[in-house]
Structure formats: C-alpha cells, structure tokens
Amino acid sequence: MISHIIHEADGVKYVDYHGISGIKASFSTRIGGVSNSPYDSLNLGLHTDDQSKSVLKNREIFGKTIGMPYQRWITVQQVHGMEIVSVDRDFAGKGVTNLDNVIPCADGILTNEEVIPLVTFYADCVPIYLFDEIERVISLVHSGWKGTVGRISANAVKMLLQEGCKLNNIKAIIGPSIGQCCYEVDRPVIGKFKESFSSWEKLFKPIDEKHALLDLWSANFTVLRESGIEPPNIYSTNLCTCCHEELFYSYRRDKGKTGRMAAAIMLEPGDPK
Ligand SMILES: [Zn+2]
C-alpha cells in the first residue's frame, strides 16, 4: 500500500512516498532552502523572479536530501499542454541550470532508465506520478485544470502500455496541489469540464451562479480510473497547497508572486531483468 509521510532531513522537509518497490517518489515543501521572501525558502522554480543562484542552490539541496542528484534531473517546459516526452540518459540535466535547454512544449516525462530523476514544478497544479514496479517504467505529468480537462494522465497511461506495462500493474499518485476547499473557478472553466466529464457536476460545489469550487483531485482520479487503472492502485495525497502556507507555495493564495515545489520520481538501481 502506498502512503506518505512528511520527512525532515538536515532541516529540509519533503513529502516522501512509501510502499513502492524500486522507485523513489517525493514532493518538496518550501522548508529548508536559501531563498528570501516571498520565495522563502526552498524555491525550485527557475522561471520565477527569484535569484537563479538561490534556486540552483535549492535544487542542489533538495536533490541531495532525496538522493536524486540535481545534475541528472530531467525537466520540461510545462506549458499546460498534453505532450509527454520519452527520455533516456542523454536528456539528463535538461533545464536544470538554465532554461535554454529545457525540453520545450511538454508537460509530461516518461522513462524506463534507472537513476534518471524526472522532475516537474508546482504551485497549486496537480502532479501525477505513474509507475509500473514490475516492468520498471515511470512517468510524471503536470496536470493543472487544462491538463486535467485534456486528460494528460490518460496519455501517460497509453504510453506506459506502449512500453509493455500491464494495466493491472500501473499505479498512480495524485500529489499535493490546490484542494476543492480553495479552488474557485468561473463559468468558462466549468464549461470545459462539462465538455470533458460525463459526471462533471460531482466535481463542483456551487458558490453562486457564476462560480464554483473545483475538485481537481477527484477529476484526476476519474481520468486515471477511466484509463483503466484499478482504484486501489490510485493514491491521493489529499494535501492542499493553498491551505498549508507553512509548508507550500500557492499561486492562488500568493497571487502569483511565489516559489515552486518539485515533484520527483526515479527508478532506483535494481536487479537486471
Ligand atoms: Zn485548501
């Protein structure tokens, strides 16, 4: 069974996922870095207005803490699209020290290579970790409301199947992100969900005629379940980034002026098949 704890090591706090064999998965908090307000302190987003020197130091700190050296991270541009790229060791370090060589126009990454950390960045959007412990394939996708409507995690499931994974063995984690408690959206967004989800009404708590609270966790759970993943194989962290100011950055709460957390997943060196 998958579970999570908030672990602290050398002053760095992070969400650590347990119960997965041969794969490391974690999610950073804002605690343990060197950035100043409003990016205090473990800001990992290079595309923010924070000093890049601080962000790189933070990436080094977080990578070391979770045992995924930052020099080998593979990152993508994250454009709220549906594209997922399959990567190998030749991509290691892409977008890590500057954004000039980040993998462009993609919101998801997939690999079957060991010790290549896949890393994406967040301040409210939903990280979806997907993996098959038997076939040893991992994927990580950035699923904000657009990615959720466009069903990017269903694309990841398709790619895992193309890699030889069996549907019954695929597991998914819905990471920390903005909860329904805090995520008010307006009619145009509600309309998009109406087009994409048959049971769209269950995803919303109405506020007034034009506004409602959107449950992105439940929407992503639906996408994963409709892709054929068994419900017991889907784990939702149920941690709201907007509610927990002491732990997380939140784009919505901080009105855009904030840092970014990282989701990270890596195949540990294992026995050869
Ligand atoms: Zn909340």
Boltz pocket constraint, residues with backbone or C-beta under 6 A from the ligand:
constraints:
  - pocket:
      binder: B
      contacts: [[A, 178], [A, 179], [A, 180], [A, 181], [A, 182], [A, 240], [A, 241], [A, 242], [A, 243], [A, 244]]
      max_distance: 6.0
